[in-house]
Amino acid sequence: MRCIICNSKMDPKKIETVNIDVCPKCEGVWLDEGELEKLAGLDPKSARELKCTVCDIPMSTKMINDVEIDYCQICLSIWLDKGELEKLSGINPKTGRKNILFEYMNTHYYKKDGKYIRK
């Protein structure tokens, strides 16, 4: 197997019970399907695919402060599982006042005419 970045020959390496491929030049790592889940101790069969109820396309996932959110790349709708809204809306210890969700919105959106628009 060749590296997709620098075209070097990948070196096979075994981590626990998982065989991965590592590039000796750029140090990139190639993982086959399910290998990341195995390394993280997750059950790959437990993964779910959510569809956006607005756009009817599979939703993507993103980690924000140790909370996995599901979001639509088209309409930017977000699904939060039980307890995730509470985790995201907690007080930020750095500022003492802004919550994580507020910071996320201000980082990725700007407000115009009362509506949030993606930056």
C-alpha positions as CSV (number, residue, x, y, z in Angstrom):
1,M,0.0,0.0,0.0
2,R,1.2,3.5,-0.8
3,C,0.6,6.7,1.2
4,I,-2.1,8.9,-0.3
5,I,-0.1,12.0,0.7
6,C,3.5,11.4,-0.2
7,N,3.3,8.1,-2.1
8,S,5.8,6.3,0.2
9,K,5.3,2.6,1.0
10,M,3.2,2.2,4.1
11,D,4.5,0.1,7.0
12,P,2.1,-2.4,8.6
13,K,1.9,-2.0,12.4
14,K,-0.1,-3.9,15.0
15,I,-1.7,-2.0,17.8
16,E,-3.4,-4.4,20.3
17,T,-5.5,-6.6,17.9
18,V,-5.7,-4.1,15.1
19,N,-3.5,-4.0,12.0
20,I,-2.9,-0.4,10.8
21,D,-0.7,1.1,8.1
22,V,1.7,3.9,9.0
23,C,3.7,6.1,6.5
24,P,7.3,6.3,7.6
25,K,7.8,9.6,5.8
26,C,4.8,11.8,6.6
27,E,3.7,9.7,9.6
28,G,0.1,9.5,8.3
29,V,-2.0,6.5,9.4
30,W,-4.4,4.5,7.2
31,L,-7.3,2.7,9.0
32,D,-9.6,0.3,7.4
33,E,-13.3,0.2,8.1
34,G,-14.0,-0.4,11.8
35,E,-10.4,-0.1,13.0
36,L,-10.8,3.3,14.7
37,E,-13.8,2.0,16.6
38,K,-11.9,-1.1,17.7
39,L,-8.9,1.0,18.8
40,A,-11.3,3.3,20.7
41,G,-13.0,0.4,22.4
42,L,-16.3,1.0,20.6
43,D,-18.6,-1.6,19.1
44,P,-18.7,-0.8,15.3
45,K,-22.1,-2.4,15.1
46,S,-23.5,0.1,17.5
47,A,-23.0,3.0,15.1
48,R,-26.1,4.6,13.8
49,E,-26.9,6.7,10.8
50,L,-29.2,9.5,11.3
51,K,-31.0,11.3,8.5
52,C,-31.8,15.0,8.5
53,T,-35.6,15.4,8.7
54,V,-35.4,18.5,6.6
55,C,-33.0,17.5,3.8
56,D,-33.4,13.7,4.0
57,I,-29.6,13.1,3.8
58,P,-27.3,11.3,6.3
59,M,-26.2,13.6,9.1
60,S,-22.5,14.1,9.9
61,T,-21.0,14.1,13.4
62,K,-18.6,16.5,15.1
63,M,-17.1,16.5,18.6
64,I,-17.5,19.7,20.6
65,N,-16.0,19.6,24.1
66,D,-16.4,15.8,24.4
67,V,-20.0,15.9,23.1
68,E,-20.7,14.2,19.8
69,I,-23.3,16.3,17.9
70,D,-25.1,15.2,14.8
71,Y,-25.5,17.9,12.2
72,C,-26.7,18.3,8.6
73,Q,-24.1,19.7,6.2
74,I,-26.9,21.3,4.0
75,C,-29.3,23.0,6.3
76,L,-27.0,23.0,9.4
77,S,-29.7,21.5,11.7
78,I,-28.3,19.8,14.8
79,W,-29.5,16.8,16.7
80,L,-28.5,16.4,20.4
81,D,-29.0,13.2,22.4
82,K,-30.4,13.2,25.9
83,G,-28.1,15.2,28.2
84,E,-26.0,16.8,25.5
85,L,-27.8,20.1,25.5
86,E,-27.1,20.4,29.2
87,K,-23.4,19.6,28.7
88,L,-23.1,22.2,25.9
89,S,-25.0,24.9,27.7
90,G,-22.9,24.9,30.8
91,I,-20.9,27.9,32.0
92,N,-17.5,28.1,30.3
93,P,-14.8,28.2,33.0
94,K,-12.5,30.4,30.8
95,T,-14.9,33.3,30.6
96,G,-17.2,32.6,33.6
97,R,-20.2,33.6,31.5
98,K,-20.4,32.4,27.9
99,N,-21.6,28.8,27.3
100,I,-20.1,26.4,24.8
101,L,-23.1,26.5,22.5
102,F,-23.0,30.4,22.4
103,E,-19.2,30.2,21.5
104,Y,-19.8,27.6,18.8
105,M,-22.5,29.8,17.2
106,N,-20.3,32.9,17.4
107,T,-17.3,31.0,15.9
108,H,-19.2,29.5,13.0
109,Y,-22.0,32.0,12.3
110,Y,-22.7,35.7,12.3
111,K,-26.1,37.3,12.9
112,K,-27.8,39.4,10.3
113,D,-31.4,40.7,10.4
114,G,-32.0,38.4,13.4
115,K,-30.9,35.3,11.6
116,Y,-27.7,33.2,12.0
117,I,-25.6,32.9,8.8
118,R,-22.7,30.5,8.4
119,K,-19.3,32.2,8.2
